[in-house]
């Protein structure tokens, strides 16, 4: 740790300090910024150039000036203490305890930036994580070690879905240790109180670690919080052999903070003002999910992305889709119908679904059943749209059955109560019951043996 203080602050912006003639500064190094009144604010080296060293302040830049402010480099990166005591605890965006309990002492000091996983050391995701939500478990199954974002929009019930998943998610293996690490990014006070209340009410807090960053906090915290969240997940997964589900809500607030910092540095903007390196930055977060060979634990990610203007081609969901392995898309049309959870299964996709389902994982009929449900629902929706143009009279009796099926599918398969936790067998049984509304001869994607074993048509 250096005892050298630099008084070479040349410019102070909203969240950044620009220093001249700084020797040996390193990227991500922690700095201590001392104000004229003696108070100290921590910061982080964002850029160590030949002319300027740029430091982002974790506490804003209020009260800082170019004459009296001095900076000391610590020679260390941002670290937080980790131990088994973090389970059941709630922290703020700087890693400080905010649940009224004692601070975390002892254990390991872990770098929040993490370590890249060697691709050769990665193991293929292949086990099922049950969320208790039929639209996900039955149609877009989550695999252990997968990164599967939820694409939502302003005003939709993604917070409810997030809290429900935190409460219900589990693995099906006997004796497996499971935990949830929640990172709330740029939350309003109302949202933060909602999550704290839900975690406590459901009894899931004992297996949950929560980091909450408020919208009123400095934007720099939003850049740090996902990394602290994942550091906690890595400790639980690789040191305590737990299977960890990480939920990051909302990554759009993270990207907005990234754009704010980029603008403060006068960087040349890319698409819609976001920095050109946003893809790489998001990848440094999402790629911390996965399974590692010879390690019992795993990290699975469920990042939430609210799409500005409901635009799935917006840079944030667009780049997220390139990095992750599918997406769960929430529909405003279904929300207007009063359907919860309003998951659009036709627009959603889990690229690793087939690796996590089947005999010994979910059930032997899962793959074929989901394919048949998808095809039948898509056909029913197409025929419904056609009837809006040409009238119902133009539909055959078979067509009308598919339209009826699509309506029932939304009302009984997708729709479920906020408190309802469906196991995978119940989800699949509902699917078979709904298919019985159609002619058995239309079941082109199901095997005869599956129809005999699980079918609910009259004999």
Secondary structure, DSSP 8 states (H G I E B T S, - for coil): ----EE--EEEE-SSEEEEES--S--TTEEEEEE-TTS-EEEEEEEEE-SSEEEEEETT--TT--TTT-EEEEEEEE-EEEE-GGGTT-EEETTS-B-SSS----SSEEEETT-----GGGEE----EEE-S-HHHHTTS-EETT-B-EEEE-TTSSHHHHHHHHHHH-EE-STT--EEEEEEEEEE-HHHHHHHHHHHHHHT-GGGEEEEEEETTS-HHHHHHHHHHHHHHHHHHHHTS--EEEEEEETHHHHHHHHHHHHHHTT--B-GGG-BTTHHHHHHHHHTT-EEETT-S-EEEEEEEEE-GGG-TTSHHHHHHHHHSSEEEEB-HHHHHTT-SS-B-TTT-EETTHHHH-STTTS-TTHHHHHHHHHHHHHHHHHHHHHHHHH-GGGS-HHHHHHHHHHHHIIIIII---TT----HHHHHHHHHHHHTTS-GGG-TTS-HHHHHHH--S--
